[in-house]
């Protein structure tokens, strides 16, 4: 759980810095929201990268997270600005597992 938290914090910080300073800011609040979506995806993908979770559970947790991200984004901003957070979350989540699929263990966790 500690490593998943580190992935979340690092993903959030790196994404925020890139969005805010290099890619053109749309306001620090929106950049922070998108960065939290990015960091959440990395942290959750790492946390769920364990044999104790079935594929059904992994998909369920990711779907619930996406619903929560959209709900939060809709409350803070509007639905039009909340939807890109799902795209960022999904891309990171899928990329994590594609990279993991190239390893013999099918996991990025070091064991």
C-alpha positions as CSV (number, residue, x, y, z in Angstrom):
1,X,0.0,0.0,0.0
2,X,2.9,2.4,0.7
3,X,4.4,1.9,-2.7
4,X,1.0,2.4,-4.3
5,X,0.8,5.7,-2.4
6,X,4.2,6.7,-3.7
7,X,3.1,5.9,-7.2
8,X,0.0,8.1,-6.7
9,X,2.0,11.0,-5.3
10,X,4.8,10.8,-7.9
11,X,2.3,10.4,-10.8
12,X,0.3,13.4,-9.5
13,X,3.3,15.6,-9.0
14,X,5.0,14.8,-12.3
15,X,1.8,15.2,-14.3
16,X,0.9,18.5,-12.6
17,X,4.4,19.9,-13.2
18,X,4.3,18.9,-16.9
19,X,0.8,20.2,-17.5
20,X,1.2,23.4,-15.6
21,X,4.6,24.4,-16.8
22,X,5.2,22.7,-20.1
23,X,2.0,21.8,-21.8
24,X,0.0,24.9,-21.3
25,X,-2.1,25.4,-18.2
26,X,-5.9,25.6,-18.2
27,X,-5.8,26.8,-14.6
28,X,-4.1,25.2,-11.7
29,X,-7.3,23.7,-10.4
30,X,-8.1,21.8,-13.6
31,X,-4.4,20.8,-14.0
32,X,-4.4,19.5,-10.4
33,X,-7.6,17.5,-11.1
34,X,-6.2,15.9,-14.2
35,X,-3.0,15.2,-12.4
36,X,-4.9,13.5,-9.5
37,X,-6.6,11.3,-12.2
38,X,-3.2,10.4,-13.6
39,X,-1.7,9.7,-10.2
40,X,-4.7,7.7,-9.1
41,X,-4.4,5.5,-12.2
42,X,-0.7,4.7,-11.6
43,X,-1.3,4.1,-7.9
44,X,-4.3,1.9,-8.4
45,X,-2.7,-0.1,-11.3
46,X,0.2,-0.8,-9.1
47,X,-2.0,-1.7,-6.1
48,X,-4.1,-4.1,-8.2
49,X,-1.1,-5.7,-9.8
50,X,-1.3,-8.6,-7.4
51,X,-2.5,-12.2,-7.9
52,X,-5.0,-11.8,-5.1
53,X,-7.2,-9.7,-7.4
54,X,-9.1,-11.3,-10.2
55,X,-9.5,-9.6,-13.5
56,X,-13.1,-9.0,-12.7
57,X,-12.1,-7.2,-9.5
58,X,-9.5,-5.1,-11.3
59,X,-12.0,-4.0,-13.9
60,X,-14.6,-3.3,-11.2
61,X,-12.3,-1.2,-9.1
62,X,-11.1,0.8,-12.1
63,X,-14.7,1.4,-13.2
64,X,-15.7,2.6,-9.8
65,X,-12.7,4.9,-9.7
66,X,-13.7,6.4,-13.1
67,X,-17.2,7.0,-11.9
68,X,-15.8,8.8,-8.8
69,X,-13.5,10.9,-10.9
70,X,-16.3,12.0,-13.2
71,X,-18.6,12.7,-10.2
72,X,-15.9,14.8,-8.6
73,X,-15.1,16.6,-11.8
74,X,-18.7,17.3,-12.5
75,X,-19.2,18.8,-9.0
76,X,-16.0,20.9,-9.2
77,X,-16.1,21.9,-12.9
78,X,-18.6,20.5,-15.4
79,X,-19.2,17.2,-17.2
80,X,-17.3,18.4,-20.3
81,X,-14.1,19.1,-18.3
82,X,-14.6,15.9,-16.2
83,X,-14.6,13.4,-19.1
84,X,-10.9,13.9,-20.1
85,X,-10.0,12.6,-16.6
86,X,-11.5,9.2,-17.6
87,X,-9.4,9.2,-20.7
88,X,-6.2,9.9,-18.8
89,X,-7.1,7.3,-16.2
90,X,-7.9,4.7,-18.7
91,X,-4.8,5.3,-20.8
92,X,-2.5,5.0,-17.9
93,X,-4.3,1.9,-16.5
94,X,-4.1,0.1,-19.8
95,X,-0.5,1.2,-20.5
96,X,0.6,-0.2,-17.1
97,X,-0.8,-3.6,-17.9
98,X,0.5,-3.6,-21.5
99,X,4.0,-3.0,-20.2
100,X,3.5,-5.7,-17.5
101,X,2.4,-8.2,-20.2
102,X,5.9,-8.1,-21.7
103,X,7.4,-9.6,-18.5
104,X,7.3,-13.3,-17.9
105,X,5.6,-12.8,-14.6
106,X,2.9,-10.5,-16.2
107,X,3.5,-8.1,-13.3
108,X,5.6,-4.9,-12.8
109,X,5.9,-5.6,-9.1
110,X,9.3,-6.9,-8.1
111,X,9.1,-10.2,-6.4
